[in-house]
Amino acid sequence: MKRIRIQHSTTYTYESAVTLLPHKLMIRPRSGYDIQLEKSSLTITPANTIKWQRDINGNSVAIVTFLEPATELAIISDLVISHYEAGPLDFVVDDKAVMFPFYFDPSERVDLVPFQTLSFPSDSGKVRDWLQQFWQPGQSIETYVLLNYINQEIVKNFAYRMREEPGVQRPAETLALRAGSCRDFATLFIEACRYFGLPARFVSGYLHCPETVDGHGSTHAWSEVYIPGAGWKGFDNTSGIVVGEDHIAVAVTRHPEDAPPVSGSYAGDVSVPSTMKLSVIVEAYIPPDA
């Protein structure tokens, strides 16, 4: 078990007062058998009301309604979680799904269709051409091996680039550039899985990086694939590893563009310039009385 503290601060500054419209926040980790929330605080200015809800994917979503105009919007989240995911490779695949291709049980098929449906169907030709190196019709290969081959290809032959622009690159663009951000790599991997008929979904969250100089982490994105017997298994398409205790999931979505941590808009003079400052610290938590 690992205890982790996550401090996530986002500040928007406007040169003149604006009317903030309702904002949607997806910054609270998904609690479950592997993650338990120990402490949580959320401070937002200007004056507001917050309504928490679960969306269709079971994500915790905060809807924030503002009560007054402002020249600054500050969102500060401070969390402590316990993470119990210690053996990312310790899973058993159902016998029927060990080798690819395979068929899903009829009871699962209807529920899995959305996660088998391409998000970028016009890019399917480019994705198909890229995938020919991994599998050809008539071949048989271990399902995990196939997924690992695709994952490792992205890590080895694509360049990581941090992008500040919102949204994700289309898979065809990532293939053409041979470069992208973590969310772009996850998007490509998801489309590849779906092309093969394997259900996949997008995950946004946090990454704890104790091996770095400062020991801090960051926001991050990866993918999950549904494998009968093993359930939804996470693949980090930036590092090439299977997701483990250093990955803290916040939101899972069918489409890669549906999981921004903060989304919303404002009403007022469209020419009002704005700036954004972001700070994310993910570090091991030691209780004060320990």
SULRAZI-V270683 format. One record per residue. N is the residue number from 1. OMEGA is omega in whole degrees, 0 to 359 (NA if undefined). Layout:
n=N omega=OMEGA
n=N omega=OMEGA
This chain:
n=1 omega=180
n=2 omega=177
n=3 omega=186
n=4 omega=174
n=5 omega=181
n=6 omega=177
n=7 omega=186
n=8 omega=182
n=9 omega=177
n=10 omega=181
n=11 omega=174
n=12 omega=179
n=13 omega=181
n=14 omega=184
n=15 omega=173
n=16 omega=186
n=17 omega=178
n=18 omega=175
n=19 omega=183
n=20 omega=175
n=21 omega=182
n=22 omega=179
n=23 omega=177
n=24 omega=180
n=25 omega=174
n=26 omega=185
n=27 omega=182
n=28 omega=182
n=29 omega=179
n=30 omega=179
n=31 omega=180
n=32 omega=181
n=33 omega=184
n=34 omega=182
n=35 omega=175
n=36 omega=181
n=37 omega=181
n=38 omega=182
n=39 omega=181
n=40 omega=172
n=41 omega=179
n=42 omega=181
n=43 omega=183
n=44 omega=171
n=45 omega=11
n=46 omega=182
n=47 omega=188
n=48 omega=167
n=49 omega=182
n=50 omega=175
n=51 omega=180
n=52 omega=178
n=53 omega=173
n=54 omega=178
n=55 omega=186
n=56 omega=179
n=57 omega=180
n=58 omega=177
n=59 omega=173
n=60 omega=183
n=61 omega=175
n=62 omega=174
n=63 omega=185
n=64 omega=177
n=65 omega=186
n=66 omega=188
n=67 omega=182
n=68 omega=176
n=69 omega=182
n=70 omega=172
n=71 omega=179
n=72 omega=173
n=73 omega=181
n=74 omega=179
n=75 omega=183
n=76 omega=179
n=77 omega=180
n=78 omega=187
n=79 omega=169
n=80 omega=180
n=81 omega=169
n=82 omega=182
n=83 omega=185
n=84 omega=182
n=85 omega=186
n=86 omega=184
n=87 omega=185
n=88 omega=180
n=89 omega=181
n=90 omega=178
n=91 omega=182
n=92 omega=180
n=93 omega=176
n=94 omega=184
n=95 omega=184
n=96 omega=184
n=97 omega=181
n=98 omega=181
n=99 omega=177
n=100 omega=4
n=101 omega=178
n=102 omega=181
n=103 omega=177
n=104 omega=177
n=105 omega=179
n=106 omega=181
n=107 omega=181
n=108 omega=193
n=109 omega=183
n=110 omega=182
n=111 omega=185
n=112 omega=184
n=113 omega=180
n=114 omega=183
n=115 omega=173
n=116 omega=183
n=117 omega=182
n=118 omega=175
n=119 omega=181
n=120 omega=186
n=121 omega=180
n=122 omega=179
n=123 omega=188
n=124 omega=179
n=125 omega=178
n=126 omega=179
n=127 omega=179
n=128 omega=181
n=129 omega=180
n=130 omega=184
n=131 omega=182
n=132 omega=179
n=133 omega=185
n=134 omega=184
n=135 omega=176
n=136 omega=178
n=137 omega=182
n=138 omega=179
n=139 omega=174
n=140 omega=183
n=141 omega=176
n=142 omega=184
n=143 omega=180
n=144 omega=179
n=145 omega=178
n=146 omega=180
n=147 omega=180
n=148 omega=177
n=149 omega=181
n=150 omega=181
n=151 omega=182
n=152 omega=178
n=153 omega=178
n=154 omega=183
n=155 omega=186
n=156 omega=191
n=157 omega=175
n=158 omega=182
n=159 omega=177
n=160 omega=176
n=161 omega=175
n=162 omega=180
n=163 omega=179
n=164 omega=182
n=165 omega=178
n=166 omega=177
n=167 omega=181
n=168 omega=171
n=169 omega=172
n=170 omega=179
n=171 omega=180
n=172 omega=179
n=173 omega=178
n=174 omega=178
n=175 omega=181
n=176 omega=182
n=177 omega=189
n=178 omega=182
n=179 omega=178
n=180 omega=177
n=181 omega=181
n=182 omega=181
n=183 omega=177
n=184 omega=179
n=185 omega=178
n=186 omega=179
n=187 omega=179
n=188 omega=181
n=189 omega=180
n=190 omega=179
n=191 omega=177
n=192 omega=179
n=193 omega=182
n=194 omega=177
n=195 omega=178
n=196 omega=180
n=197 omega=180
n=198 omega=181
n=199 omega=181
n=200 omega=180
n=201 omega=184
n=202 omega=180
n=203 omega=171
n=204 omega=181
n=205 omega=182
n=206 omega=177
n=207 omega=175
n=208 omega=183
n=209 omega=183
n=210 omega=182
n=211 omega=179
n=212 omega=185
n=213 omega=182
n=214 omega=178
n=215 omega=182
n=216 omega=180
n=217 omega=186
n=218 omega=167
n=219 omega=186
n=220 omega=176
n=221 omega=177
n=222 omega=184
n=223 omega=173
n=224 omega=178
n=225 omega=179
n=226 omega=179
n=227 omega=180
n=228 omega=182
n=229 omega=181
n=230 omega=183
n=231 omega=179
n=232 omega=180
n=233 omega=183
n=234 omega=176
n=235 omega=177
n=236 omega=186
n=237 omega=174
n=238 omega=181
n=239 omega=178
n=240 omega=182
n=241 omega=171
n=242 omega=186
n=243 omega=182
n=244 omega=189
n=245 omega=178
n=246 omega=178
n=247 omega=180
n=248 omega=182
n=249 omega=176
n=250 omega=183
n=251 omega=171
n=252 omega=181
n=253 omega=176
n=254 omega=181
n=255 omega=183
n=256 omega=183
n=257 omega=184
n=258 omega=185
n=259 omega=176
n=260 omega=179
n=261 omega=180
n=262 omega=176
n=263 omega=181
n=264 omega=181
n=265 omega=179
n=266 omega=177
n=267 omega=181
n=268 omega=180
n=269 omega=183
n=270 omega=180
n=271 omega=180
n=272 omega=180
n=273 omega=178
n=274 omega=176
n=275 omega=179
n=276 omega=174
n=277 omega=182
n=278 omega=175
n=279 omega=178
n=280 omega=176
n=281 omega=177
n=282 omega=187
n=283 omega=177
n=284 omega=182
n=285 omega=175
n=286 omega=181
n=287 omega=181
n=288 omega=183
n=289 omega=182
n=290 omega=NA
